Amino acid sequence: MVQEILAYIILAAAIFFLVRKFFWKKKKDKNCGDGDCGCH
């Protein structure tokens, strides 16, 4: 029972991290399109 709860928490955290990473990349791409890349 405890292992199941821990597994679900880890799974939710992993999915949340992946979704956040994707949205973060999209934001960066939009900024690059506007010419505000921050490469320099």
Backbone as a chain_set.jsonl record, in Angstrom:
{"seq": "MVQEILAYIILAAAIFFLVRKFFWKKKKDKNCGDGDCGCH", "coords": {"N": [[0.839, -1.205, 0.0], [1.844, 1.313, 0.897], [4.006, 1.467, -0.817], [2.686, 1.647, -3.253], [1.484, 4.193, -3.092], [3.778, 5.809, -2.943], [4.876, 5.229, -5.448], [2.93, 6.32, -7.149], [3.169, 9.021, -6.456], [5.789, 9.583, -7.278], [5.5, 9.092, -10.013], [3.629, 11.072, -10.728], [5.157, 13.337, -10.148], [7.202, 13.067, -12.016], [5.779, 13.286, -14.457], [4.784, 15.876, -14.157], [7.192, 17.291, -14.136], [8.131, 16.783, -16.741], [6.097, 17.969, -18.3], [6.31, 20.627, -17.458], [8.881, 21.153, -18.378], [8.509, 20.995, -21.145], [6.755, 23.172, -21.576], [8.39, 25.226, -20.732], [10.396, 25.159, -22.661], [8.899, 25.896, -24.918], [8.256, 28.53, -24.261], [10.816, 29.683, -24.303], [11.439, 29.34, -27.009], [9.563, 31.042, -28.158], [10.497, 33.504, -27.213], [12.943, 33.583, -28.535], [12.057, 33.836, -31.131], [11.115, 36.397, -31.085], [13.422, 37.786, -31.087], [14.702, 38.183, -28.746], [16.794, 36.488, -27.489], [18.851, 35.981, -25.633], [21.319, 34.911, -25.984], [23.661, 36.286, -26.076]], "CA": [[0.0, 0.0, 0.0], [2.72, 2.493, 0.977], [4.792, 1.486, -2.052], [1.796, 2.133, -4.319], [1.348, 5.645, -2.938], [5.069, 6.398, -3.329], [5.015, 5.083, -6.903], [2.051, 7.314, -7.788], [3.733, 10.358, -6.219], [6.955, 9.715, -8.161], [4.985, 9.16, -11.384], [3.032, 12.401, -10.899], [6.243, 14.314, -10.156], [7.902, 12.925, -13.302], [4.915, 13.852, -15.5], [4.762, 17.33, -13.932], [8.497, 17.811, -14.556], [8.194, 16.738, -18.206], [5.176, 18.98, -18.835], [6.914, 21.938, -17.182], [10.041, 21.294, -19.265], [8.001, 21.286, -22.494], [6.219, 24.538, -21.613], [9.541, 26.125, -20.582], [11.035, 25.207, -23.982], [8.034, 26.676, -25.812], [8.432, 29.94, -23.901], [12.129, 30.106, -24.792], [11.358, 29.432, -28.468], [8.815, 32.264, -28.484], [11.387, 34.63, -26.967], [13.943, 33.577, -29.589], [11.383, 34.327, -32.315], [10.972, 37.851, -30.953], [14.756, 38.391, -31.165], [15.235, 38.331, -27.384], [17.235, 35.119, -27.236], [19.698, 35.906, -24.453], [22.511, 34.134, -26.324], [24.844, 37.147, -25.994]], "C": [[0.879, 1.262, 0.0], [3.538, 2.601, -0.303], [3.962, 2.011, -3.218], [1.684, 3.647, -4.27], [2.632, 6.331, -3.366], [5.246, 6.341, -4.836], [4.158, 6.122, -7.626], [2.604, 8.729, -7.618], [4.915, 10.592, -7.15], [6.499, 9.858, -9.61], [4.407, 10.551, -11.662], [4.126, 13.469, -10.977], [6.979, 14.266, -11.493], [7.08, 13.549, -14.43], [4.892, 15.376, -15.376], [6.062, 17.956, -14.421], [8.6, 17.856, -16.073], [7.307, 17.815, -18.819], [5.764, 20.372, -18.641], [8.089, 22.192, -18.123], [9.574, 21.657, -20.675], [7.506, 22.72, -22.586], [7.352, 25.544, -21.51], [10.232, 26.275, -21.928], [10.209, 26.062, -24.934], [8.194, 28.166, -25.53], [9.754, 30.458, -24.454], [12.087, 30.285, -26.31], [10.625, 30.707, -28.874], [9.717, 33.474, -28.304], [12.442, 34.728, -28.074], [13.332, 34.146, -30.883], [11.243, 35.837, -32.286], [12.338, 38.552, -31.018], [15.371, 38.619, -29.792], [15.699, 36.961, -26.901], [18.06, 34.986, -25.966], [20.944, 35.079, -24.714], [23.781, 34.971, -26.102], [25.028, 37.748, -24.637]], "O": [[0.672, 2.166, -0.809], [3.742, 3.699, -0.82], [4.474, 2.735, -4.072], [1.779, 4.311, -5.302], [2.587, 7.334, -4.079], [5.717, 7.304, -5.441], [4.603, 6.733, -8.598], [2.516, 9.544, -8.537], [5.039, 11.663, -7.744], [7.056, 10.664, -10.356], [4.669, 11.136, -12.713], [4.033, 14.398, -11.78], [7.339, 15.307, -12.041], [7.626, 14.265, -15.269], [4.972, 16.084, -16.381], [6.05, 19.018, -15.043], [9.091, 18.833, -16.638], [7.719, 18.5, -19.755], [5.723, 21.201, -19.55], [8.273, 23.308, -18.608], [10.164, 22.52, -21.325], [7.798, 23.416, -23.559], [7.291, 26.605, -22.13], [10.616, 27.381, -22.308], [10.764, 26.868, -25.681], [8.26, 28.972, -26.458], [9.806, 31.553, -25.013], [12.628, 31.256, -26.84], [11.022, 31.377, -29.827], [9.713, 34.378, -29.14], [12.794, 35.827, -28.502], [14.006, 34.849, -31.635], [11.251, 36.488, -33.331], [12.4, 39.781, -31.004], [16.455, 39.194, -29.69], [15.083, 36.353, -26.025], [17.972, 33.965, -25.285], [21.568, 34.591, -23.771], [24.866, 34.408, -25.957], [25.981, 38.495, -24.417]]}, "num_chains": 1, "name": "protein.A"}
